[in-house]
Amino acid sequence: MNPILQEIKRVIKDNNLYNYLMDYAWLTGYLGNLDSRVWFIGENPSLRGVISVHNRHSDRTENLQWNSHDGDRLFREALTEAGFKSGEPNKDEGWNCYITNAIKEPEIVKDRNVKKGDANYWKKQALYWLPILQLQIEHGKPIVLVAIGKTAFKILEYMKSNGLMAPQLDLIPHYSYIMFRPDSKTGLGPRHPRRIKEFKDSIYEIKKLYSA
């Protein structure tokens, strides 16, 4: 068995967490090329999104991850245009990056946002899952972990302060914020062309900074 997946199963069992792999075996929490220099790190999977994409597809592979809604499509399109992926954006091919989540357990976003009002909640989760991300790093060759959104960045910083031996951190906006929520600073709505361009530019900037 894949050592990372085996360790995920151990963390679930030891901490009496929801064993989502029983229902969604494809939800490994990672995708792409482990040996890539640039890793993109999300917060955690959306359980509502997981259920939706699971019910829509009979061919349930790891490629269903980061591949279910317009935010995911923007992310994959931006990765492909910047050269972090080749081939068709929605296909599991040509990966020149690695994508994973800091916290592997899926939750309903609305419920999770309420729970995160108590910082101890996400901090406890971060400590559960820290060993998995450490194992992934030890099996790979990242030179940077690029947080997808500010919450993921905060979790990664907390993990590092609690012993995660990780390379440099960087940050890009969350693609779901671009596609589904208005921007409070500019007043621009979801899917605005300027916001989409700025998101794609942030991926290009990561490419320029960290890719050999």
CYANA upper distance limits for C-alpha pairs under 8 A (distance plus 0.5 A):
  1 MET  CA      5 LEU  CA      7.79
  1 MET  CA      6 GLN  CA      6.94
  2 ASN  CA      6 GLN  CA      6.61
  3 PRO  CA      7 GLU  CA      6.61
  4 ILE  CA      8 ILE  CA      6.74
  4 ILE  CA    132 ILE  CA      7.30
  4 ILE  CA    135 LEU  CA      7.32
  4 ILE  CA    136 GLN  CA      7.19
  5 LEU  CA      9 LYS  CA      6.83
  5 LEU  CA     28 THR  CA      7.33
  6 GLN  CA     10 ARG  CA      6.94
  7 GLU  CA     11 VAL  CA      6.77
  7 GLU  CA    132 ILE  CA      7.18
  8 ILE  CA     12 ILE  CA      6.80
  8 ILE  CA    132 ILE  CA      7.06
  9 LYS  CA     13 LYS  CA      6.73
  9 LYS  CA     19 ASN  CA      8.38
 10 ARG  CA     14 ASP  CA      6.43
 11 VAL  CA     15 ASN  CA      6.49
 11 VAL  CA     17 LEU  CA      8.40
 11 VAL  CA    128 TYR  CA      7.38
 11 VAL  CA    129 TRP  CA      7.85
 12 ILE  CA     16 ASN  CA      6.31
 12 ILE  CA     17 LEU  CA      5.34
 12 ILE  CA     18 TYR  CA      7.34
 12 ILE  CA     19 ASN  CA      6.70
 13 LYS  CA     17 LEU  CA      7.07
 13 LYS  CA     19 ASN  CA      8.25
 15 ASN  CA    128 TYR  CA      8.08
 18 TYR  CA    105 GLU  CA      7.90
 19 ASN  CA     23 ASP  CA      8.24
 20 TYR  CA     24 TYR  CA      6.33
 20 TYR  CA     25 ALA  CA      8.07
 20 TYR  CA     27 LEU  CA      8.34
 20 TYR  CA    105 GLU  CA      7.73
 20 TYR  CA    106 PRO  CA      8.02
 21 LEU  CA     25 ALA  CA      4.97
 21 LEU  CA     26 TRP  CA      7.91
 21 LEU  CA     27 LEU  CA      7.12
 21 LEU  CA     28 THR  CA      8.26
 24 TYR  CA     54 HIS  CA      8.03
 26 TRP  CA     60 ARG  CA      6.76
 26 TRP  CA     61 THR  CA      5.66
 26 TRP  CA     62 GLU  CA      5.21
 26 TRP  CA     64 LEU  CA      8.06
 27 LEU  CA     62 GLU  CA      6.80
 27 LEU  CA     65 GLN  CA      7.38
 28 THR  CA     62 GLU  CA      7.28
 28 THR  CA    104 LYS  CA      8.27
 29 GLY  CA     45 PRO  CA      8.18
 29 GLY  CA     65 GLN  CA      8.12
 29 GLY  CA    100 THR  CA      5.98
 29 GLY  CA    101 ASN  CA      6.30
 29 GLY  CA    104 LYS  CA      6.04
 30 TYR  CA     65 GLN  CA      8.42
 30 TYR  CA     98 TYR  CA      7.87
 30 TYR  CA     99 ILE  CA      5.97
 30 TYR  CA    100 THR  CA      4.62
 30 TYR  CA    101 ASN  CA      7.31
 31 LEU  CA     62 GLU  CA      7.49
 31 LEU  CA     63 ASN  CA      7.81
 31 LEU  CA     65 GLN  CA      7.94
 31 LEU  CA     98 TYR  CA      6.50
 31 LEU  CA     99 ILE  CA      5.75
 31 LEU  CA    100 THR  CA      6.97
 32 GLY  CA     92 ASP  CA      8.21
 32 GLY  CA     95 TRP  CA      5.73
 32 GLY  CA     96 ASN  CA      7.82
 32 GLY  CA     97 CYS  CA      6.50
 32 GLY  CA     98 TYR  CA      4.98
 32 GLY  CA     99 ILE  CA      6.60
 33 ASN  CA     95 TRP  CA      6.15
 33 ASN  CA     96 ASN  CA      6.71
 33 ASN  CA     97 CYS  CA      6.12
 33 ASN  CA     98 TYR  CA      5.49
 34 LEU  CA     97 CYS  CA      8.02
 34 LEU  CA     98 TYR  CA      6.13
 34 LEU  CA    136 GLN  CA      8.25
 34 LEU  CA    139 HIS  CA      7.85
 34 LEU  CA    140 GLY  CA      5.59
 34 LEU  CA    141 LYS  CA      7.72
 35 ASP  CA     98 TYR  CA      8.30
 35 ASP  CA    139 HIS  CA      8.44
 35 ASP  CA    140 GLY  CA      5.29
 35 ASP  CA    141 LYS  CA      5.59
 35 ASP  CA    142 PRO  CA      7.57
 36 SER  CA     96 ASN  CA      6.36
 36 SER  CA     97 CYS  CA      5.47
 36 SER  CA     98 TYR  CA      6.65
 36 SER  CA    140 GLY  CA      7.80
 36 SER  CA    141 LYS  CA      6.71
 36 SER  CA    142 PRO  CA      6.61
 37 ARG  CA     97 CYS  CA      7.39
 37 ARG  CA    141 LYS  CA      6.29
 37 ARG  CA    142 PRO  CA      4.70
 37 ARG  CA    143 ILE  CA      5.71
 37 ARG  CA    144 VAL  CA      7.35
 37 ARG  CA    210 TYR  CA      7.90
 37 ARG  CA    211 SER  CA      7.43
 38 VAL  CA     96 ASN  CA      8.48
 38 VAL  CA     97 CYS  CA      5.90
 38 VAL  CA     98 TYR  CA      7.18
 38 VAL  CA    142 PRO  CA      6.08
 38 VAL  CA    143 ILE  CA      6.77
 38 VAL  CA    144 VAL  CA      5.99
 38 VAL  CA    145 LEU  CA      6.99
 38 VAL  CA    146 VAL  CA      7.83
 38 VAL  CA    210 TYR  CA      7.39
 38 VAL  CA    211 SER  CA      7.78
 39 TRP  CA     97 CYS  CA      6.24
 39 TRP  CA     98 TYR  CA      5.20
 39 TRP  CA     99 ILE  CA      6.21
 39 TRP  CA    100 THR  CA      8.08
 39 TRP  CA    142 PRO  CA      6.84
 39 TRP  CA    144 VAL  CA      6.86
 39 TRP  CA    145 LEU  CA      5.49
 39 TRP  CA    146 VAL  CA      6.45
 40 PHE  CA     97 CYS  CA      8.02
 40 PHE  CA     98 TYR  CA      6.75
 40 PHE  CA     99 ILE  CA      5.29
 40 PHE  CA    100 THR  CA      6.97
 40 PHE  CA    145 LEU  CA      6.43
 40 PHE  CA    146 VAL  CA      5.17
 40 PHE  CA    147 ALA  CA      6.44
 40 PHE  CA    148 ILE  CA      7.07
 41 ILE  CA     99 ILE  CA      6.45
 41 ILE  CA    100 THR  CA      5.62
 41 ILE  CA    101 ASN  CA      5.64
 41 ILE  CA    102 ALA  CA      6.70
 41 ILE  CA    145 LEU  CA      6.99
 41 ILE  CA    146 VAL  CA      6.33
 41 ILE  CA    147 ALA  CA      5.29
 41 ILE  CA    148 ILE  CA      6.24
 41 ILE  CA    152 ALA  CA      7.42
 42 GLY  CA     99 ILE  CA      8.21
 42 GLY  CA    100 THR  CA      6.75
 42 GLY  CA    101 ASN  CA      4.94
 42 GLY  CA    102 ALA  CA      6.63
 42 GLY  CA    147 ALA  CA      6.67
 42 GLY  CA    148 ILE  CA      5.55
 42 GLY  CA    149 GLY  CA      7.91
 42 GLY  CA    152 ALA  CA      6.23
 43 GLU  CA    101 ASN  CA      5.92
 43 GLU  CA    102 ALA  CA      5.91
 43 GLU  CA    103 ILE  CA      6.45
 43 GLU  CA    148 ILE  CA      7.84
 43 GLU  CA    149 GLY  CA      8.45
 43 GLU  CA    151 THR  CA      7.18
 43 GLU  CA    152 ALA  CA      5.05
 43 GLU  CA    155 ILE  CA      8.15
 44 ASN  CA    101 ASN  CA      5.79
 44 ASN  CA    102 ALA  CA      6.93
 44 ASN  CA    103 ILE  CA      5.40
 44 ASN  CA    104 LYS  CA      6.05
 44 ASN  CA    105 GLU  CA      6.90
 44 ASN  CA    106 PRO  CA      6.50
 44 ASN  CA    107 GLU  CA      8.14
 45 PRO  CA     49 GLY  CA      8.26
 45 PRO  CA     50 VAL  CA      7.80
 45 PRO  CA    101 ASN  CA      7.91
 45 PRO  CA    104 LYS  CA      7.32
 45 PRO  CA    105 GLU  CA      7.25
 45 PRO  CA    106 PRO  CA      5.02
 45 PRO  CA    107 GLU  CA      7.14
 46 SER  CA     50 VAL  CA      6.66
 46 SER  CA    106 PRO  CA      5.88
 46 SER  CA    107 GLU  CA      5.88
 46 SER  CA    108 ILE  CA      6.13
 46 SER  CA    109 VAL  CA      6.36
 47 LEU  CA     51 ILE  CA      6.63
 47 LEU  CA    106 PRO  CA      5.32
 47 LEU  CA    107 GLU  CA      5.12
 47 LEU  CA    108 ILE  CA      5.46
 47 LEU  CA    109 VAL  CA      7.93
 48 ARG  CA     52 SER  CA      6.68
 48 ARG  CA    107 GLU  CA      8.02
 48 ARG  CA    108 ILE  CA      6.20
 48 ARG  CA    109 VAL  CA      8.26
 49 GLY  CA     53 VAL  CA      6.64
 49 GLY  CA     68 SER  CA      7.71
 50 VAL  CA     54 HIS  CA      6.46
 50 VAL  CA    106 PRO  CA      8.33
 51 ILE  CA     55 ASN  CA      6.65
 52 SER  CA     56 ARG  CA      6.85
 53 VAL  CA     57 HIS  CA      6.86
 53 VAL  CA     64 LEU  CA      7.58
 53 VAL  CA     68 SER  CA      6.41
 54 HIS  CA     58 SER  CA      8.14
 54 HIS  CA     60 ARG  CA      7.43
 54 HIS  CA     64 LEU  CA      8.49
 60 ARG  CA     64 LEU  CA      7.26
 63 ASN  CA     67 ASN  CA      7.41
 63 ASN  CA     91 LYS  CA      7.69
 63 ASN  CA     92 ASP  CA      6.23
 64 LEU  CA     68 SER  CA      7.11
 66 TRP  CA     72 ASP  CA      5.56
 66 TRP  CA     73 ARG  CA      8.26
 66 TRP  CA     75 PHE  CA      8.46
 66 TRP  CA     76 ARG  CA      8.27
 67 ASN  CA     72 ASP  CA      5.69
 67 ASN  CA     73 ARG  CA      6.77
 67 ASN  CA     76 ARG  CA      8.32
 67 ASN  CA     90 ASN  CA      7.07
 68 SER  CA     72 ASP  CA      6.67
 68 SER  CA     73 ARG  CA      7.97
 69 HIS  CA     73 ARG  CA      6.80
 70 ASP  CA     74 LEU  CA      6.66
 70 ASP  CA    176 SER  CA      8.48
 70 ASP  CA    179 MET  CA      7.40
 71 GLY  CA     75 PHE  CA      6.81
 71 GLY  CA    175 TYR  CA      5.64
 71 GLY  CA    176 SER  CA      5.26
 71 GLY  CA    178 ILE  CA      8.02
 71 GLY  CA    179 MET  CA      6.12
 71 GLY  CA    180 PHE  CA      8.19
 72 ASP  CA     76 ARG  CA      6.72
 72 ASP  CA    175 TYR  CA      7.57
 72 ASP  CA    176 SER  CA      8.07
 73 ARG  CA     77 GLU  CA      6.44
 73 ARG  CA     89 PRO  CA      8.11
 73 ARG  CA     90 ASN  CA      7.89
 74 LEU  CA     78 ALA  CA      6.52
 74 LEU  CA    175 TYR  CA      7.28
 74 LEU  CA    196 ILE  CA      8.45
 75 PHE  CA     79 LEU  CA      6.68
 75 PHE  CA    175 TYR  CA      6.68
 76 ARG  CA     80 THR  CA      6.61
 76 ARG  CA     85 LYS  CA      8.47
 76 ARG  CA     89 PRO  CA      5.81
 76 ARG  CA     90 ASN  CA      7.42
 77 GLU  CA     81 GLU  CA      6.64
 77 GLU  CA     89 PRO  CA      6.06
 78 ALA  CA     82 ALA  CA      6.63
 78 ALA  CA    199 PHE  CA      8.36
 78 ALA  CA    200 LYS  CA      5.69
 78 ALA  CA    203 ILE  CA      7.10
 79 LEU  CA     83 GLY  CA      6.71
 79 LEU  CA     84 PHE  CA      5.41
 79 LEU  CA     85 LYS  CA      6.26
 79 LEU  CA     89 PRO  CA      8.47
 79 LEU  CA    203 ILE  CA      7.28
 80 THR  CA     84 PHE  CA      6.11
 80 THR  CA     85 LYS  CA      4.96
 80 THR  CA     86 SER  CA      6.21
 80 THR  CA     87 GLY  CA      8.13
 80 THR  CA     88 GLU  CA      8.35
 80 THR  CA     89 PRO  CA      6.56
 81 GLU  CA     85 LYS  CA      8.25
 82 ALA  CA    200 LYS  CA      8.45
 82 ALA  CA    203 ILE  CA      7.11
 82 ALA  CA    204 TYR  CA      5.84
 82 ALA  CA    207 LYS  CA      7.22
 83 GLY  CA     96 ASN  CA      7.78
 83 GLY  CA    207 LYS  CA      8.26
 84 PHE  CA     95 TRP  CA      6.79
 84 PHE  CA     96 ASN  CA      5.07
 84 PHE  CA     97 CYS  CA      6.01
 84 PHE  CA    207 LYS  CA      8.10
 85 LYS  CA     89 PRO  CA      7.85
 85 LYS  CA     93 GLU  CA      7.92
 85 LYS  CA     94 GLY  CA      5.60
 85 LYS  CA     95 TRP  CA      5.01
 85 LYS  CA     96 ASN  CA      5.79
 85 LYS  CA     97 CYS  CA      7.59
 86 SER  CA     93 GLU  CA      7.32
 86 SER  CA     94 GLY  CA      4.95
 86 SER  CA     95 TRP  CA      7.06
 86 SER  CA     96 ASN  CA      8.35
 87 GLY  CA     91 LYS  CA      7.71
 87 GLY  CA     93 GLU  CA      6.87
 87 GLY  CA     94 GLY  CA      6.51
 88 GLU  CA     93 GLU  CA      8.22
102 ALA  CA    126 ALA  CA      7.81
102 ALA  CA    129 TRP  CA      7.45
102 ALA  CA    130 LEU  CA      8.03
102 ALA  CA    133 LEU  CA      7.19
102 ALA  CA    152 ALA  CA      7.50
102 ALA  CA    155 ILE  CA      7.79
102 ALA  CA    156 LEU  CA      7.58
103 ILE  CA    125 GLN  CA      7.34
103 ILE  CA    126 ALA  CA      7.00
103 ILE  CA    129 TRP  CA      6.28
104 LYS  CA    129 TRP  CA      7.68
107 GLU  CA    111 ASP  CA      7.85
107 GLU  CA    112 ARG  CA      6.78
108 ILE  CA    112 ARG  CA      6.58
109 VAL  CA    113 ASN  CA      6.58
110 LYS  CA    114 VAL  CA      7.11
111 ASP  CA    115 LYS  CA      6.93
112 ARG  CA    116 LYS  CA      6.57
113 ASN  CA    117 GLY  CA      7.35
115 LYS  CA    121 TYR  CA      7.01
116 LYS  CA    120 ASN  CA      8.29
116 LYS  CA    121 TYR  CA      6.37
116 LYS  CA    122 TRP  CA      6.52
118 ASP  CA    122 TRP  CA      8.30
119 ALA  CA    123 LYS  CA      6.69
120 ASN  CA    124 LYS  CA      6.41
121 TYR  CA    125 GLN  CA      7.00
122 TRP  CA    126 ALA  CA      6.52
122 TRP  CA    155 ILE  CA      8.21
123 LYS  CA    127 LEU  CA      6.88
123 LYS  CA    155 ILE  CA      7.96
123 LYS  CA    158 TYR  CA      7.95
124 LYS  CA    128 TYR  CA      6.90
125 GLN  CA    129 TRP  CA      6.83
126 ALA  CA    130 LEU  CA      6.28
126 ALA  CA    155 ILE  CA      7.02
126 ALA  CA    158 TYR  CA      8.08
126 ALA  CA    159 MET  CA      6.88
127 LEU  CA    131 PRO  CA      8.21
127 LEU  CA    159 MET  CA      7.47
127 LEU  CA    162 ASN  CA      8.39
129 TRP  CA    133 LEU  CA      7.21
130 LEU  CA    134 GLN  CA      6.67
130 LEU  CA    159 MET  CA      6.74
130 LEU  CA    164 LEU  CA      7.20
131 PRO  CA    135 LEU  CA      6.57
131 PRO  CA    164 LEU  CA      8.37
132 ILE  CA    136 GLN  CA      6.74
133 LEU  CA    137 ILE  CA      6.69
134 GLN  CA    138 GLU  CA      6.68
134 GLN  CA    164 LEU  CA      6.71
134 GLN  CA    165 MET  CA      7.27
134 GLN  CA    166 ALA  CA      7.98
135 LEU  CA    139 HIS  CA      6.76
136 GLN  CA    140 GLY  CA      6.65
137 ILE  CA    141 LYS  CA      7.21
137 ILE  CA    142 PRO  CA      7.31
137 ILE  CA    166 ALA  CA      7.63
142 PRO  CA    167 PRO  CA      7.47
143 ILE  CA    167 PRO  CA      5.98
143 ILE  CA    168 GLN  CA      7.09
143 ILE  CA    210 TYR  CA      7.98
144 VAL  CA    167 PRO  CA      5.83
144 VAL  CA    168 GLN  CA      5.28
144 VAL  CA    169 LEU  CA      6.15
144 VAL  CA    170 ASP  CA      7.45
144 VAL  CA    210 TYR  CA      7.90
145 LEU  CA    166 ALA  CA      8.31
145 LEU  CA    167 PRO  CA      7.21
145 LEU  CA    168 GLN  CA      6.79
145 LEU  CA    169 LEU  CA      5.44
145 LEU  CA    170 ASP  CA      6.73
146 VAL  CA    153 PHE  CA      8.48
146 VAL  CA    169 LEU  CA      6.34
146 VAL  CA    170 ASP  CA      5.10
146 VAL  CA    171 LEU  CA      5.66
146 VAL  CA    172 ILE  CA      7.35
147 ALA  CA    152 ALA  CA      5.91
147 ALA  CA    153 PHE  CA      5.47
147 ALA  CA    156 LEU  CA      8.20
147 ALA  CA    169 LEU  CA      7.67
147 ALA  CA    170 ASP  CA      6.59
147 ALA  CA    171 LEU  CA      5.24
147 ALA  CA    172 ILE  CA      6.79
148 ILE  CA    152 ALA  CA      6.59
148 ILE  CA    153 PHE  CA      7.75
148 ILE  CA    171 LEU  CA      6.76
148 ILE  CA    172 ILE  CA      5.90
148 ILE  CA    173 PRO  CA      6.44
148 ILE  CA    174 HIS  CA      5.61
148 ILE  CA    175 TYR  CA      8.26
149 GLY  CA    153 PHE  CA      7.01
149 GLY  CA    171 LEU  CA      7.12
149 GLY  CA    172 ILE  CA      6.42
149 GLY  CA    173 PRO  CA      5.28
149 GLY  CA    174 HIS  CA      4.93
150 LYS  CA    154 LYS  CA      6.68
150 LYS  CA    171 LEU  CA      7.77
150 LYS  CA    173 PRO  CA      7.88
150 LYS  CA    174 HIS  CA      8.43
151 THR  CA    155 ILE  CA      6.77
152 ALA  CA    156 LEU  CA      6.70
153 PHE  CA    157 GLU  CA      6.66
153 PHE  CA    169 LEU  CA      8.21
153 PHE  CA    170 ASP  CA      8.24
153 PHE  CA    171 LEU  CA      7.20
154 LYS  CA    158 TYR  CA      6.73
155 ILE  CA    159 MET  CA      6.65
156 LEU  CA    160 LYS  CA      6.68
156 LEU  CA    169 LEU  CA      8.45
157 GLU  CA    161 SER  CA      6.74
158 TYR  CA    162 ASN  CA      6.82
159 MET  CA    163 GLY  CA      6.98
159 MET  CA    164 LEU  CA      5.92
160 LYS  CA    164 LEU  CA      4.85
160 LYS  CA    165 MET  CA      7.06
160 LYS  CA    166 ALA  CA      7.36
172 ILE  CA    199 PHE  CA      8.09
172 ILE  CA    202 SER  CA      6.66
172 ILE  CA    203 ILE  CA      7.88
173 PRO  CA    177 TYR  CA      7.90
173 PRO  CA    178 ILE  CA      8.17
173 PRO  CA    199 PHE  CA      7.22
173 PRO  CA    202 SER  CA      8.39
174 HIS  CA    178 ILE  CA      7.20
175 TYR  CA    179 MET  CA      6.79
175 TYR  CA    199 PHE  CA      7.85
176 SER  CA    180 PHE  CA      6.13
176 SER  CA    181 ARG  CA      7.91
177 TYR  CA    181 ARG  CA      5.55
177 TYR  CA    182 PRO  CA      7.98
177 TYR  CA    183 ASP  CA      8.46
177 TYR  CA    190 PRO  CA      8.08
178 ILE  CA    182 PRO  CA      7.97
178 ILE  CA    183 ASP  CA      8.29
178 ILE  CA    190 PRO  CA      6.24
178 ILE  CA    191 ARG  CA      6.60
178 ILE  CA    192 HIS  CA      8.41
178 ILE  CA    195 ARG  CA      6.83
178 ILE  CA    196 ILE  CA      7.17
178 ILE  CA    199 PHE  CA      8.07
179 MET  CA    190 PRO  CA      5.33
179 MET  CA    191 ARG  CA      5.13
179 MET  CA    192 HIS  CA      8.47
179 MET  CA    196 ILE  CA      8.41
180 PHE  CA    190 PRO  CA      5.54
180 PHE  CA    191 ARG  CA      7.55
181 ARG  CA    189 GLY  CA      7.22
181 ARG  CA    190 PRO  CA      5.56
182 PRO  CA    187 GLY  CA      7.10
182 PRO  CA    188 LEU  CA      6.35
182 PRO  CA    189 GLY  CA      4.69
182 PRO  CA    190 PRO  CA      5.51
183 ASP  CA    187 GLY  CA      5.84
183 ASP  CA    188 LEU  CA      5.97
183 ASP  CA    189 GLY  CA      6.77
183 ASP  CA    190 PRO  CA      8.03
184 SER  CA    188 LEU  CA      8.17
188 LEU  CA    192 HIS  CA      6.92
188 LEU  CA    195 ARG  CA      8.19
191 ARG  CA    195 ARG  CA      7.35
191 ARG  CA    196 ILE  CA      6.92
192 HIS  CA    196 ILE  CA      6.81
193 PRO  CA    197 LYS  CA      6.61
194 ARG  CA    198 GLU  CA      6.66
195 ARG  CA    199 PHE  CA      6.67
196 ILE  CA    200 LYS  CA      6.78
197 LYS  CA    201 ASP  CA      6.51
198 GLU  CA    202 SER  CA      6.73
199 PHE  CA    203 ILE  CA      7.20
200 LYS  CA    204 TYR  CA      6.89
201 ASP  CA    205 GLU  CA      6.61
202 SER  CA    206 ILE  CA      6.91
203 ILE  CA    207 LYS  CA      6.81
204 TYR  CA    208 LYS  CA      6.68
205 GLU  CA    209 LEU  CA      6.64
206 ILE  CA    210 TYR  CA      6.53
206 ILE  CA    211 SER  CA      8.25
207 LYS  CA    211 SER  CA      5.77
